[in-house]
Amino acid sequence: MRMAQTSTWQTIELNGQNYQVEQITASTWTATPPAGRPNSASQSVAMVKAIEKASGCKVTDSSLGRHGTTLNAQVDCGSRLKN
């Protein structure tokens, strides 16, 4: 029997668009674009920014997952972002 996992998704607003961001491990995050938005290079950049905004850490590596509908990223919290 599998236990239900509580969702820890956060909504991050960037330029009027809502991105869903979730922390997977201490250094791994995932983000999804606004519903109905096609994947593009600028969308990937926005998902990286959403992860950095939610985590307060710098994204050091990322890749598209789930057929391009999510962005998985590694963060370095030793290199905290300056706001």
Buried (B, 14 or more C-beta within 10 A) or exposed (E): EEEEEEEEEBEBEEEEBEBBBBBEEEBBBBBBBBEEEEBEEEBBEBBBBBBBBBBEBBBEEBEBEEEEEBBBBBBEEEEEEEE
